[in-house]
Amino acid sequence: SMRRSLNRMLDSSHDHKLLALMDVEGFDPNEVTVTVKDGKVKVLAEHEEEHTTARGKEYNYKNIKKEISLPPGVSEDEVTCSL
């Protein structure tokens, strides 16, 4: 499944500086915000959908919030992210 696939990616990664790998499937890139502040990486992903059905409007909302502390010795300006 997706979790096994992500674990394989982590295990096979040659980048030993990888801090985190997150599954943000179902979110558009512009719905994902990554900030680095106060020694922490904060990830926020929010997705809203509105559908009109025979019964009226329906709203779907999902979000992910994650906060990861930087390891000792890593400065905030060294952190990069990619989607």
Secondary structure, 3 states (H helix, E strand, C coil): CHHHHHHHHHHHCCCCCCCCCCCCCCCCHHHEEEEEECCEEEEEEEEEEEEEECCEEEEEEEEEEEEEECCCCCCHHHCCCCC
